Each structure stands twice: as structure tokens, then as C-alpha cells.
């Protein structure tokens, strides 16, 4: 069950990455669509990693995710931490143990499950960072941080409906918990990017 659940999570992450590239006018999204269609149970071929290399190499051109001198990496890390915290709270709220992961396994990490479940949400933050005007900033200013924090207020499509990410994440974790209880992946619901994420005031 965990292997098939991880397969679904990876597929949706890659599809959301593809959507980001498509929204940014990058034709490389087609390569990611092909990879998403070929992810196997447990992602034994690590197509998540293959997709990531393509994704980061084309999103900003000569961009290195490991470059600590690039402010975009600081922005991504800051935004991911916000998403991870929200996911971790929703995991506990859904009655699950955050240290028991689906795929990630690290005795020194008390939030392995959060590291698993955050994956399909990362591209939403990527899109926001892509559209931030950093100008000549060499550190995260209050204005940039405010834009990153707003990721939770941005829209997503979840279970066929438009939600804010902040309201969709608990629903997502509840669907994971239900899948574990029923041992049925039909209960698992995943977020998707069907249009450009934007700030929403209420769920529709």
C-alpha cells in the first residue's frame, strides 16, 4: 500500500511540475508528462529524481538547486518550510504519526511523513518563486517573505473543487489517513495545478 501510495504522490508531483513549466511557457513539460505516465509502484526507477533534474535545469535555465548563493534557493527553502509545517500539523490532526513515513525513512527525522506528503505541494511554491521579482536582493526582504507566506492562501484544485492550499492540506491528510484505514487508494485525493495559482479569499 505504501509503495502504491508513493507512486501516486510522485506521479502528481511530476504532473504539477509539468503544469508549472506549461504555465511558464516552457515546452519541456511534455517530457515530464511522459515520465509521470511511467512511474511504477514505489518509484523503483526514481523517476522523481529524473523529473527533478529536467525541471530545475529548464525552469530558470542555468539554475543549481544546491547553490547557497542564489537567493531563489533561499526563497524555495523558506516557502517549503511553511508548507512542511502546515502539512505536519494536518498529519497530527488526521490522527497519524508524523515520524512514520511512506517513503522517507530517517531515525533522526521526526517528520518523515510530512516529507512524503509535501511533495505534490512543492510546485505551487515553485510557481510563486518563479514570479517573484528579486531585482538585486541578496537576502529575503520582508516583502519577499510575505509573498512566500502567501502560498497557503493560493488556489489549488483538490477533489475536483477549488480550494486555498491552507484548507486543502487537511483534507489531503485526511484522505491519506482514510486510505491507510481502508487499505484502498480510491480514498486518496491529491492536489493539482489546473490553472495559475492565485490568492483566494474563500473556498468555492
Secondary structure as GFF3:
##gff-version 3
##sequence-region A 1 204
A	DSSP	alpha_helix	2	23	.	.	.	ID=ss1
A	DSSP	alpha_helix	29	36	.	.	.	ID=ss2
A	DSSP	three_ten_helix	41	43	.	.	.	ID=ss3
A	DSSP	alpha_helix	47	59	.	.	.	ID=ss4
A	DSSP	alpha_helix	71	93	.	.	.	ID=ss5
A	DSSP	alpha_helix	112	117	.	.	.	ID=ss6
A	DSSP	three_ten_helix	119	121	.	.	.	ID=ss7
A	DSSP	alpha_helix	122	130	.	.	.	ID=ss8
A	DSSP	alpha_helix	142	149	.	.	.	ID=ss9
A	DSSP	three_ten_helix	150	153	.	.	.	ID=ss10
A	DSSP	beta_strand	155	158	.	.	.	ID=ss11
A	DSSP	beta_strand	161	164	.	.	.	ID=ss12
A	DSSP	alpha_helix	165	182	.	.	.	ID=ss13
A	DSSP	three_ten_helix	185	187	.	.	.	ID=ss14
A	DSSP	beta_strand	191	192	.	.	.	ID=ss15
###
